[in-house]
Amino acid sequence: MKTLLFLICSLPYFVISQELVQFYSSDSLLITAHLYENDQSKPYLLLFHQAEYSKGEYKETAPRLMNLGYNCLAVDLRSGNQVNYIQNETAKEAKKRNLPTNYISAKKDIEAAIEYAYQKSKKPVVLLGSSYSASLALCVAKGNEKVKAVIAFSPGEYFQNELKVQNQLKNYDKPVLIACTQREYPYVTELAKYIPENLKTIFKPQEGQGEHGSKALWSNSPTSKEYWLSILMFFNKNNGKN
C-alpha cells in the first residue's frame, strides 16, 4: 500500500495527456471537460470543482488519480470561474445564453457527465466532488445505478431552501468517503448522520488543519499525503479498482 501511495503522490501531472471534450446537458448547455484516458474499457472517475473554480482544480491530481485504475473526467460546471490559469468554459457559455449559474443549476451538468462517461465504458462511475459539487454529487448518486461510489470533499448545506442535503442522504445506497478539515469534521458528521454506518467513511487529517475541498490533494497542502492515503484505503475497501 505504501508503494502505491508513493506512486500516486509522486506522479507528475504532465506525464499523461489530456483531451478537451464537450457534451450537452439536459437543457442543451454545452459542457466542457478535460478527459484523462488511457483505456476506454476502464471505468471513469468524474471530478467536479468547488465554487468559482474550473476543471483546472484537477490539473495536478487527475493524472495521479488514474493510478487507481480509472480514466478521469474533470468537468467545468456552470457555476464557476477559473483556477490554475484554466477558465471555466461551461460557465462562460451559460452566461452567454443567460442560463442560471447558481450552485444547484450545476446538478444538470453532473447528471450529463455521468451519462457521457457511462456510455464510454458501460461501467458505473465514481463521483468526486469539491465543496458545493460534493453535496450535489452525493444527492445525484443516490439511487443511480450508473454511480458506484462517491468521494465528497467538504460537502455542506450550500443551497439555502432549494435543497436540504441532509434529508437527501436518508436511506443512502452507495459507499461514501467524506473528507474534510478538522474544523469541518463536527459539521459534516452531522450532515451525514443518515448515511448507513457500513457505507460511510469520514476522514479528517491528524497532522494539520487540512484544506477545504479537493485542494487538500494538492502537493502544496501540508496534509495532502493523509488525504491521498484515505482515498487509497477507500478504494481498496470498496474494490474501487475493479
KAHUQUI-V514495 format. One record per run of one state. SS is the DSSP state (helix for helix, strand for strand, loop for the rest). FROM is the first residue (numbers start at 1). TO is the last residue. Records with the same first field share a line. If there is no record, write none. Layout:
# KAHUQUI-V514495
SS=FROM-TO, FROM-TO
This chain:
# KAHUQUI-V514495
loop=1-1, 11-18, 25-29, 37-43, 49-54, 59-61, 69-70, 76-81, 84-85, 88-88, 97-102, 122-124, 131-131, 142-146, 154-164, 169-174, 181-184, 192-199, 205-212, 218-223, 238-242
helix=2-10, 55-58, 62-68, 89-96, 103-121, 132-141, 165-168, 185-191, 213-217, 224-237
strand=19-24, 30-36, 44-48, 71-75, 82-83, 86-87, 125-130, 147-153, 175-180, 200-204
